[in-house]
Amino acid sequence: MKKWFKANSLFLIGAVLGAVAGFFYWKLVGCASGTCAITSKPLNSTLYGALMGGLLLSLFKKETNIPKSV
């Protein structure tokens, strides 16, 4: 279990930070009309932020098993 958390730590940190940012975006900016797909509900905004944060930070993960080209 520790090995999995260590291997995916950047994604998990990004997901947590993104979720917090998504929630605060909903809280502070939100959607005045209520018809916005992402920011109309706090759950949508939080999940979208978590996904985007996780994907963003997972870009910085170093791959260790890259074959060397000749």
C-alpha distance (Angstrom), angle and dihedral (degrees) to the residues before:
residue distance angle dihedral
M1 . . .
K2 3.81 . .
K3 3.78 89.2 .
W4 3.81 91.6 55.3
F5 3.81 92.6 48.9
K6 3.79 91.0 48.7
A7 3.81 92.0 48.8
N8 3.82 92.3 49.4
S9 3.79 100.2 33.8
L10 3.80 95.6 116.0
F11 3.80 92.3 52.0
L12 3.80 91.9 47.5
I13 3.81 93.9 48.0
G14 3.79 90.1 47.6
A15 3.79 91.5 48.8
V16 3.80 92.5 51.9
L17 3.81 93.4 46.4
G18 3.79 91.1 44.9
A19 3.79 92.1 49.7
V20 3.79 91.2 52.3
A21 3.81 91.0 46.8
G22 3.81 91.5 47.7
F23 3.78 92.0 51.1
F24 3.79 92.7 48.9
Y25 3.79 90.2 47.1
W26 3.81 88.9 55.7
K27 3.81 91.2 45.0
L28 3.81 97.2 47.3
V29 3.83 103.9 29.3
G30 3.78 106.3 14.5
C31 3.77 123.6 148.5
A32 3.79 121.5 -66.0
S33 3.80 97.5 -160.0
G34 3.82 97.9 40.8
T35 3.80 92.9 -130.2
C36 3.80 97.4 101.8
A37 3.80 110.3 114.7
I38 3.80 97.9 -143.6
T39 3.79 106.7 25.9
S40 3.80 100.2 39.3
K41 3.83 93.2 85.3
P42 3.82 128.9 34.1
L43 3.80 92.8 -132.7
N44 3.81 92.8 55.6
S45 3.78 92.5 47.5
T46 3.81 93.2 46.1
L47 3.81 94.3 48.7
Y48 3.80 92.4 45.6
G49 3.81 90.4 49.9
A50 3.81 91.0 48.8
L51 3.80 92.0 51.1
M52 3.80 94.2 47.0
G53 3.82 93.2 44.6
G54 3.79 92.1 49.3
L55 3.78 93.0 48.2
L56 3.79 92.5 46.0
L57 3.79 95.9 52.3
S58 3.81 93.2 40.6
L59 3.81 87.3 65.1
F60 3.81 87.5 72.6
K61 3.81 95.3 56.1
K62 3.79 113.2 120.0
E63 3.77 116.2 -130.1
T64 3.79 113.0 -138.3
N65 3.81 101.7 -172.2
I66 3.79 100.8 58.8
P67 3.80 111.1 140.9
K68 3.78 114.7 -128.3
S69 3.78 115.6 -119.9
V70 3.78 120.2 -134.1
